[in-house]
């Protein structure tokens, strides 16, 4: 935790940017650790089926089934990111709110917390996640929920297959030469998925380990025609926030943008929000 804070401050000094307001910089730098902040959001934890923990989150109607393989610190981490509005990883500030009736495409759903929050707000949608461990939890969290579809694929600019590092907390795709434990997964485009399911999103959220821009390239038709709200992570080393913004401007010149955060990994911005 101390290293993360030092790295953010060093990036602030080196780059001369706050990632937003000074108040947000202070919050993200000096907030208590996620083991404290995330725990405050939990009402109860119970043993769940299929090696999961059934998490009752304060203010949320139904439980989140979190895979035990990723540990409670992983749970507290995602809760802190997704549910504190000052956190730079928070997807739904006033510019890109979750609203009743929204159709959400949750790209890189992981444990499914964002879609669960969307459902609680009165939204419906689709979760895209290729990791089998996360899929196990997602199918429990959204069991018998006809308003949420689960698609077990990754997303990019064209349909193909790839190798996924099976032990990876972040669903990391690796090269064909990798000799670690991995599985072969399907990759598709958002345009193809939307056409197949006859579903057009009003909100696209994405945290897909550096494939964000490629995913957007594969969503040209739905973004150009429907102009959904967008909350896209930009801190992975493969990302260039200016390139992503320029791509979205080509799709819809009237998009407005908010770029926020300082990544402790590399000093990059954490999140891009777009709306019209």
Secondary structure as GFF3:
##gff-version 3
##sequence-region A 1 276
A	DSSP	alpha_helix	2	15	.	.	.	ID=ss1
A	DSSP	alpha_helix	22	30	.	.	.	ID=ss2
A	DSSP	alpha_helix	34	37	.	.	.	ID=ss3
A	DSSP	three_ten_helix	39	41	.	.	.	ID=ss4
A	DSSP	beta_strand	42	48	.	.	.	ID=ss5
A	DSSP	beta_strand	52	57	.	.	.	ID=ss6
A	DSSP	beta_strand	64	67	.	.	.	ID=ss7
A	DSSP	three_ten_helix	68	70	.	.	.	ID=ss8
A	DSSP	alpha_helix	71	83	.	.	.	ID=ss9
A	DSSP	three_ten_helix	94	96	.	.	.	ID=ss10
A	DSSP	beta_strand	103	107	.	.	.	ID=ss11
A	DSSP	alpha_helix	113	120	.	.	.	ID=ss12
A	DSSP	beta_strand	124	128	.	.	.	ID=ss13
A	DSSP	alpha_helix	132	141	.	.	.	ID=ss14
A	DSSP	beta_strand	148	151	.	.	.	ID=ss15
A	DSSP	beta_strand	154	155	.	.	.	ID=ss16
A	DSSP	beta_strand	160	165	.	.	.	ID=ss17
A	DSSP	beta_strand	173	174	.	.	.	ID=ss18
A	DSSP	beta_strand	182	188	.	.	.	ID=ss19
A	DSSP	alpha_helix	190	197	.	.	.	ID=ss20
A	DSSP	beta_strand	203	206	.	.	.	ID=ss21
A	DSSP	alpha_helix	212	217	.	.	.	ID=ss22
A	DSSP	alpha_helix	220	226	.	.	.	ID=ss23
A	DSSP	beta_strand	229	233	.	.	.	ID=ss24
A	DSSP	alpha_helix	241	251	.	.	.	ID=ss25
A	DSSP	beta_strand	256	260	.	.	.	ID=ss26
A	DSSP	beta_strand	271	275	.	.	.	ID=ss27
###
